[in-house]
Amino acid sequence: VVNEGRKVINNIERVANLFVTKAAYAVLLTFAVGLLDSPFPFLHRQLTLIGTFSIGVPGFFLALAPEFDLIRPGFLRRVLWFSIPAGVIAGSATLAAYEASLHIADIGLDKSRTLATVTLLTIGLVVLAVASRPLRAWKLGLVVAMGAGYLVVFAVPWLRNYFELDLFWDPAWFYSAIAVAVAGVLIVAIPLVIPTRTRR
């Protein structure tokens, strides 16, 4: 009974981190593109792709994973301290890469949306890895499998067409790389701050 309780509570925390992060960046992007009067960075199918590989599929496995770590107090505060900053970072980095590709590189709306999708998908993998702590071999395998799923979508023409993604090479990808690198470092650093705050 104790082990089952630990599994439920600890795994809910990990899954909650993923879903609240998504809510945070969705709200940020919605308000930001409204203020900037820009087209939304994603189509519905692209949002489905992001949600499936960054939240839906990994959330299923994390929810059912064996877990025996002791339950720590401060569940809600810990989730909010991680998810809201992670969501703001992910949304801000993606929006910056999207706006730069759209207005500075001027590669067009379709390609800019593809770049934004890849950027947020990649940052989503970082969020998944950090939210899955403590990392074990199967959790790293889950992150790798989700990344492989992204690659399959781009490699198979009919999947790529279904999600309305463009396969292209342009220096604008530099904006995506910078956004992912900066966001990744910041998201990895968030848990270093959480423990000192949640013990108060």
Residue pairs with C-beta under 8 A, 6 or more apart in sequence:
3 68
5 71
6 67
6 68
6 69
6 70
6 71
7 65
7 66
7 67
7 68
9 71
9 75
10 67
10 69
10 71
11 62
11 63
11 64
11 65
11 67
12 63
13 75
13 78
13 79
14 62
14 131
14 132
15 59
15 62
15 63
16 79
16 83
17 79
17 82
17 83
17 86
17 127
17 131
18 54
18 55
18 58
18 59
18 62
18 127
18 128
18 131
19 55
19 59
20 79
20 80
20 83
20 84
20 87
21 82
21 83
21 86
21 87
21 90
21 127
21 131
22 51
22 54
22 55
22 87
23 83
23 87
24 83
24 84
24 86
24 87
24 88
24 90
24 91
25 87
25 88
25 90
25 91
25 94
25 120
26 87
26 91
27 87
28 87
28 88
28 91
28 92
28 95
29 40
29 41
29 91
29 94
29 95
30 40
32 91
32 95
33 39
33 40
33 41
33 95
36 99
38 98
38 99
38 102
39 109
41 94
41 95
41 98
41 112
41 113
41 116
41 117
42 50
42 113
42 116
42 117
42 120
43 113
43 163
43 164
45 162
45 163
45 164
46 113
46 117
46 163
46 164
46 165
48 163
49 117
49 121
49 153
49 163
50 117
50 120
50 121
50 124
53 121
53 124
53 146
53 149
53 150
54 120
54 121
54 124
54 125
54 127
54 128
54 146
55 124
57 146
57 149
58 128
58 132
58 142
58 143
58 146
61 142
62 131
62 132
62 139
62 142
65 138
65 139
69 134
72 78
72 198
73 198
74 198
74 199
77 197
77 198
78 194
78 198
81 190
81 193
81 194
81 197
81 198
82 130
82 131
82 190
82 191
82 194
85 186
85 187
85 190
86 127
86 130
86 187
86 190
89 123
89 183
89 186
89 187
90 120
90 123
90 124
90 127
90 183
90 187
92 183
93 119
93 123
93 179
93 180
93 182
93 183
94 116
94 119
94 120
94 123
94 179
94 183
95 116
96 175
96 179
97 115
97 116
97 119
97 175
97 176
97 178
97 179
98 112
98 113
98 115
98 116
98 119
100 172
100 175
101 107
101 111
101 112
101 115
101 116
101 172
101 175
101 176
102 108
102 109
102 112
104 175
105 170
105 171
105 172
105 175
107 115
107 168
107 170
107 172
110 164
110 166
111 166
111 168
111 170
111 172
112 172
113 164
114 165
114 166
114 168
115 172
115 173
115 175
115 176
117 163
117 165
118 150
118 176
119 176
119 179
119 180
121 150
122 176
122 180
123 179
123 180
123 183
123 184
123 187
125 143
125 146
125 147
126 180
126 183
126 184
126 187
126 188
127 187
128 142
128 143
128 146
129 135
129 139
129 140
129 143
130 187
130 188
130 190
130 191
132 139
132 142
132 143
133 191
152 159
153 159
153 160
153 163
153 165
154 160
154 165
154 167
160 167
